[in-house]
Amino acid sequence: MAAEIEQRKSWADDVLLLIGASGVGKSTVAALQASLLGCCIIDLDQRFTEQFGHGQDAS
């Protein structure tokens, strides 16, 4: 259990979360940051659409 916690902690040290209202530029900032830092992007809106077949309501 301790090894699992340490593994999660080390992974979490490398995560950058962008949180904000719809349309404020999170995806744009994420792409720029990924380019600068040499990392990947996980877009939860895209994952949601892939899993459920439709986008989130913007209302």
PyMOL CGO cylinders between C-alpha atoms (Angstrom):
from pymol import cmd
from pymol.cgo import CYLINDER

trace = [
    CYLINDER, 0.00, 0.00, 0.00, 2.80, 2.44, 0.84, 0.3, 1, 1, 1, 1, 1, 1,
    CYLINDER, 2.80, 2.44, 0.84, 4.45, 1.81, -2.53, 0.3, 1, 1, 1, 1, 1, 1,
    CYLINDER, 4.45, 1.81, -2.53, 1.16, 2.54, -4.30, 0.3, 1, 1, 1, 1, 1, 1,
    CYLINDER, 1.16, 2.54, -4.30, 0.78, 5.81, -2.40, 0.3, 1, 1, 1, 1, 1, 1,
    CYLINDER, 0.78, 5.81, -2.40, 4.35, 6.83, -3.26, 0.3, 1, 1, 1, 1, 1, 1,
    CYLINDER, 4.35, 6.83, -3.26, 3.75, 5.95, -6.93, 0.3, 1, 1, 1, 1, 1, 1,
    CYLINDER, 3.75, 5.95, -6.93, 0.61, 8.11, -6.99, 0.3, 1, 1, 1, 1, 1, 1,
    CYLINDER, 0.61, 8.11, -6.99, 2.41, 10.98, -5.28, 0.3, 1, 1, 1, 1, 1, 1,
    CYLINDER, 2.41, 10.98, -5.28, 5.27, 10.93, -7.79, 0.3, 1, 1, 1, 1, 1, 1,
    CYLINDER, 5.27, 10.93, -7.79, 2.81, 10.90, -10.71, 0.3, 1, 1, 1, 1, 1, 1,
    CYLINDER, 2.81, 10.90, -10.71, 0.80, 13.72, -9.18, 0.3, 1, 1, 1, 1, 1, 1,
    CYLINDER, 0.80, 13.72, -9.18, 3.93, 15.87, -8.95, 0.3, 1, 1, 1, 1, 1, 1,
    CYLINDER, 3.93, 15.87, -8.95, 3.99, 15.95, -12.77, 0.3, 1, 1, 1, 1, 1, 1,
    CYLINDER, 3.99, 15.95, -12.77, 0.36, 16.97, -13.34, 0.3, 1, 1, 1, 1, 1, 1,
    CYLINDER, 0.36, 16.97, -13.34, -0.80, 20.43, -14.33, 0.3, 1, 1, 1, 1, 1, 1,
    CYLINDER, -0.80, 20.43, -14.33, -4.57, 20.92, -14.17, 0.3, 1, 1, 1, 1, 1, 1,
    CYLINDER, -4.57, 20.92, -14.17, -6.32, 23.73, -16.00, 0.3, 1, 1, 1, 1, 1, 1,
    CYLINDER, -6.32, 23.73, -16.00, -9.76, 24.45, -14.58, 0.3, 1, 1, 1, 1, 1, 1,
    CYLINDER, -9.76, 24.45, -14.58, -12.11, 27.18, -15.70, 0.3, 1, 1, 1, 1, 1, 1,
    CYLINDER, -12.11, 27.18, -15.70, -15.34, 28.16, -17.34, 0.3, 1, 1, 1, 1, 1, 1,
    CYLINDER, -15.34, 28.16, -17.34, -16.18, 27.10, -20.88, 0.3, 1, 1, 1, 1, 1, 1,
    CYLINDER, -16.18, 27.10, -20.88, -14.59, 29.22, -23.59, 0.3, 1, 1, 1, 1, 1, 1,
    CYLINDER, -14.59, 29.22, -23.59, -11.85, 30.90, -21.53, 0.3, 1, 1, 1, 1, 1, 1,
    CYLINDER, -11.85, 30.90, -21.53, -8.93, 29.30, -23.40, 0.3, 1, 1, 1, 1, 1, 1,
    CYLINDER, -8.93, 29.30, -23.40, -7.98, 26.24, -21.33, 0.3, 1, 1, 1, 1, 1, 1,
    CYLINDER, -7.98, 26.24, -21.33, -7.31, 24.12, -24.44, 0.3, 1, 1, 1, 1, 1, 1,
    CYLINDER, -7.31, 24.12, -24.44, -5.18, 26.87, -25.99, 0.3, 1, 1, 1, 1, 1, 1,
    CYLINDER, -5.18, 26.87, -25.99, -3.13, 27.29, -22.81, 0.3, 1, 1, 1, 1, 1, 1,
    CYLINDER, -3.13, 27.29, -22.81, -2.81, 23.50, -22.45, 0.3, 1, 1, 1, 1, 1, 1,
    CYLINDER, -2.81, 23.50, -22.45, -1.42, 23.19, -25.99, 0.3, 1, 1, 1, 1, 1, 1,
    CYLINDER, -1.42, 23.19, -25.99, 1.11, 25.95, -25.36, 0.3, 1, 1, 1, 1, 1, 1,
    CYLINDER, 1.11, 25.95, -25.36, 2.18, 24.48, -22.01, 0.3, 1, 1, 1, 1, 1, 1,
    CYLINDER, 2.18, 24.48, -22.01, 2.50, 20.98, -23.48, 0.3, 1, 1, 1, 1, 1, 1,
    CYLINDER, 2.50, 20.98, -23.48, 4.69, 22.36, -26.25, 0.3, 1, 1, 1, 1, 1, 1,
    CYLINDER, 4.69, 22.36, -26.25, 6.91, 24.25, -23.81, 0.3, 1, 1, 1, 1, 1, 1,
    CYLINDER, 6.91, 24.25, -23.81, 7.15, 21.43, -21.27, 0.3, 1, 1, 1, 1, 1, 1,
    CYLINDER, 7.15, 21.43, -21.27, 7.32, 18.55, -23.74, 0.3, 1, 1, 1, 1, 1, 1,
    CYLINDER, 7.32, 18.55, -23.74, 4.38, 16.71, -22.23, 0.3, 1, 1, 1, 1, 1, 1,
    CYLINDER, 4.38, 16.71, -22.23, 1.00, 15.39, -23.35, 0.3, 1, 1, 1, 1, 1, 1,
    CYLINDER, 1.00, 15.39, -23.35, -2.52, 16.75, -22.94, 0.3, 1, 1, 1, 1, 1, 1,
    CYLINDER, -2.52, 16.75, -22.94, -5.48, 14.80, -21.60, 0.3, 1, 1, 1, 1, 1, 1,
    CYLINDER, -5.48, 14.80, -21.60, -8.63, 16.64, -22.66, 0.3, 1, 1, 1, 1, 1, 1,
    CYLINDER, -8.63, 16.64, -22.66, -11.51, 15.48, -20.46, 0.3, 1, 1, 1, 1, 1, 1,
    CYLINDER, -11.51, 15.48, -20.46, -14.12, 17.00, -22.80, 0.3, 1, 1, 1, 1, 1, 1,
    CYLINDER, -14.12, 17.00, -22.80, -12.73, 14.81, -25.59, 0.3, 1, 1, 1, 1, 1, 1,
    CYLINDER, -12.73, 14.81, -25.59, -12.69, 11.73, -23.31, 0.3, 1, 1, 1, 1, 1, 1,
    CYLINDER, -12.69, 11.73, -23.31, -16.29, 12.44, -22.28, 0.3, 1, 1, 1, 1, 1, 1,
    CYLINDER, -16.29, 12.44, -22.28, -17.38, 12.67, -25.92, 0.3, 1, 1, 1, 1, 1, 1,
    CYLINDER, -17.38, 12.67, -25.92, -15.51, 9.46, -26.82, 0.3, 1, 1, 1, 1, 1, 1,
    CYLINDER, -15.51, 9.46, -26.82, -17.14, 7.56, -23.97, 0.3, 1, 1, 1, 1, 1, 1,
    CYLINDER, -17.14, 7.56, -23.97, -20.69, 8.90, -24.15, 0.3, 1, 1, 1, 1, 1, 1,
    CYLINDER, -20.69, 8.90, -24.15, -20.94, 9.96, -27.79, 0.3, 1, 1, 1, 1, 1, 1,
    CYLINDER, -20.94, 9.96, -27.79, -21.94, 13.59, -27.25, 0.3, 1, 1, 1, 1, 1, 1,
    CYLINDER, -21.94, 13.59, -27.25, -20.49, 16.77, -25.83, 0.3, 1, 1, 1, 1, 1, 1,
    CYLINDER, -20.49, 16.77, -25.83, -21.31, 18.51, -22.60, 0.3, 1, 1, 1, 1, 1, 1,
    CYLINDER, -21.31, 18.51, -22.60, -23.96, 21.21, -22.61, 0.3, 1, 1, 1, 1, 1, 1,
    CYLINDER, -23.96, 21.21, -22.61, -22.39, 24.66, -22.45, 0.3, 1, 1, 1, 1, 1, 1,
    CYLINDER, -22.39, 24.66, -22.45, -25.45, 26.14, -20.72, 0.3, 1, 1, 1, 1, 1, 1,
]
cmd.load_cgo(trace, "trace")
